Amino acid sequence: MYVRDARNRDEAWLLDHIEEMGLDETAFRSRDYVIAVDEESNARAGFGRIRVHKDEEGNEVCELTSIGVLEGWRDQGVGAHVIERLVDSAEAEGFGHVFSLTSEHDYLAQFGFEGVPKDALPDQLQHRLETKRESLDPEAVPMRIDTDSFEMPDPLRERFKRAAEAEPPEETEPDESAEDFGIDPDDATYKYDTGS
């Protein structure tokens, strides 16, 4: 398993999964995303993005957003490594810290993210927080991490090394009942009319 930058050919796949998971696709650009890929099967397992916001003076802030892991790959450290790659990318681009506006604050806290009061957010993110709460994530809270203080918990690193897609649960046909055929079981008789 490894995490790479998204490519143009990943765009349709990303948009499908962002919509399916109900994530934020505002100002979508595939080049802002990274994708976790299984080395053996070449299956895409998860994704995420950093979004840079500028104010009128040209000041920039970096937001971590749209983190998603496909169902068969969850609980294996995939999301953690997507986040690590994004924070590293932000640091490489010169950002000293990264913000996230999310209800997944407990998950992010394990990496060193800390809560931020709304009024301490940069102006660009205060409006974004309100918009996100109204449309996507009513429980979103602002969080922040200094890019050089990100820490990957060892268990997540180990799980990622052994990550493998889980088999989907086997679908079974549900038992049919009289109601499925529009028959009231309290009034129906189950005798056959033979016409004699």
C-alpha positions in Angstrom: 0.0 0.0 0.0 1.3 3.5 -0.8 -0.1 7.0 -1.2 0.4 8.9 -4.5 -0.7 12.2 -6.1 -4.0 11.9 -8.0 -3.8 11.9 -11.8 -6.2 13.2 -14.4 -7.5 9.7 -15.0 -8.5 9.5 -11.4 -11.0 12.3 -11.7 -14.1 10.4 -12.5 -13.3 7.8 -9.8 -12.8 10.6 -7.2 -16.0 12.4 -8.1 -18.0 9.2 -7.9 -16.7 8.3 -4.4 -16.9 11.9 -3.1 -20.6 12.0 -4.1 -21.2 8.5 -2.8 -19.7 9.3 0.6 -21.4 12.8 0.8 -18.0 14.6 1.0 -17.2 18.1 0.0 -16.4 18.6 -3.7 -16.4 22.5 -3.6 -13.8 23.9 -6.0 -12.9 20.3 -7.1 -9.5 19.9 -8.7 -8.1 16.4 -9.0 -4.5 17.7 -8.7 -5.3 18.7 -5.0 -5.9 15.0 -4.1 -3.8 12.1 -3.0 -4.9 8.5 -3.4 -4.0 5.4 -1.4 -3.3 2.5 -3.8 -2.8 -1.2 -3.1 0.5 -2.3 -4.6 -0.6 -5.8 -5.5 -4.0 -5.3 -7.0 -3.6 -1.6 -8.0 -7.0 -1.0 -6.3 -7.6 2.6 -5.1 -8.5 2.4 -1.4 -8.8 6.0 -0.1 -8.2 9.6 -0.9 -8.1 13.1 0.5 -7.2 16.7 -0.4 -5.7 19.9 0.8 -7.4 23.1 -0.3 -5.6 26.4 -0.2 -7.7 29.5 0.6 -6.5 33.0 -0.2 -7.8 36.3 1.2 -7.8 39.7 -0.5 -4.2 40.4 0.6 -3.0 37.1 -0.9 -2.5 35.4 2.5 -3.0 31.7 2.2 -4.3 29.0 4.6 -4.3 25.3 4.1 -7.4 23.1 4.8 -7.4 19.3 5.0 -10.7 18.1 3.6 -12.6 15.3 1.7 -10.9 12.4 3.4 -12.5 9.1 2.3 -11.7 5.4 2.6 -13.6 2.8 0.7 -15.6 0.4 2.8 -13.4 -2.7 2.3 -10.3 -0.8 3.3 -11.5 0.9 6.5 -9.8 0.4 9.9 -6.4 -0.5 8.3 -4.6 2.8 8.5 -5.5 4.0 5.0 -7.0 7.3 6.1 -4.2 7.9 8.5 -1.6 7.6 5.7 -3.7 9.8 3.4 -3.7 12.5 6.1 0.1 12.1 6.7 0.8 12.5 3.0 -1.4 15.7 2.9 0.2 17.2 6.0 3.7 16.5 4.6 2.7 18.0 1.2 1.4 21.1 3.0 4.7 21.4 4.9 6.6 21.0 1.6 4.6 23.9 0.2 5.6 26.1 3.1 2.6 25.9 5.3 3.4 25.9 9.0 0.0 24.5 10.0 -3.0 22.8 8.5 -6.7 23.3 9.4 -9.6 20.9 9.2 -13.3 21.6 9.7 -14.8 18.3 10.7 -16.9 16.3 13.1 -14.2 13.6 13.1 -12.2 15.5 15.8 -11.4 12.4 17.9 -9.9 10.7 14.9 -7.7 13.7 14.0 -6.7 14.3 17.7 -4.7 11.0 17.6 -2.3 12.7 15.1 -1.9 15.9 17.1 -4.7 18.0 15.7 -6.1 20.4 18.4 -9.4 22.3 18.5 -9.4 26.0 17.6 -12.0 28.5 18.7 -14.1 29.7 15.7 -13.1 33.3 16.3 -9.4 32.3 16.1 -9.9 30.9 12.6 -8.5 32.9 9.7 -11.2 34.9 8.0 -11.2 32.6 4.9 -12.2 29.6 7.1 -14.8 31.2 9.3 -17.2 31.5 6.4 -16.2 28.1 5.2 -17.0 26.6 8.6 -20.6 28.0 8.5 -21.1 26.8 4.9 -19.9 23.3 5.8 -22.1 23.1 8.9 -25.1 24.2 6.8 -24.6 21.8 3.9 -22.4 18.8 4.8 -21.3 18.4 8.4 -23.6 20.1 11.0 -21.2 19.0 13.8 -18.0 20.3 12.2 -15.5 21.9 14.5 -12.3 23.7 13.6 -9.0 21.9 14.2 -5.4 22.7 13.5 -2.0 21.0 13.6 1.5 22.4 13.2 2.9 20.5 10.2 6.1 19.5 12.0 4.2 18.0 14.9 2.1 15.3 13.1 2.6 11.9 14.7 1.5 8.6 13.2 0.4 6.1 15.9 2.5 2.9 15.5 -0.6 0.6 15.3 -1.9 2.5 12.3 1.5 2.3 10.6 1.6 -1.5 11.1 -2.0 -1.9 9.9 -1.2 0.0 6.8 1.7 -2.3 6.0 -0.6 -5.3 6.0 -3.7 -3.6 4.5 -5.9 -5.8 2.3 -9.3 -5.3 0.9 -12.0 -7.0 3.0 -14.4 -9.3 1.2 -17.8 -7.7 0.9 -20.4 -9.5 3.0 -22.2 -12.2 1.1 -25.6 -11.1 -0.1 -28.4 -13.5 0.6 -31.9 -13.5 -0.7 -34.4 -12.5 2.0 -37.1 -15.0 2.9 -40.3 -14.3 1.1 -43.5 -13.8 3.0 -47.2 -13.6 2.2 -47.0 -9.8 2.5 -44.4 -9.7 -0.3 -47.2 -10.9 -2.7 -49.9 -8.7 -1.3 -51.5 -11.4 0.7 -52.8 -10.6 4.2 -51.7 -13.7 6.2 -54.4 -13.2 8.9 -57.3 -13.4 6.3 -55.8 -15.8 3.7 -56.4 -19.5 3.6 -53.7 -21.7 2.1 -56.0 -24.3 0.5 -56.0 -24.8 -3.2 -59.2 -24.4 -5.2 -59.2 -27.5 -7.4 -62.6 -26.6 -9.0 -64.3 -29.7 -7.8 
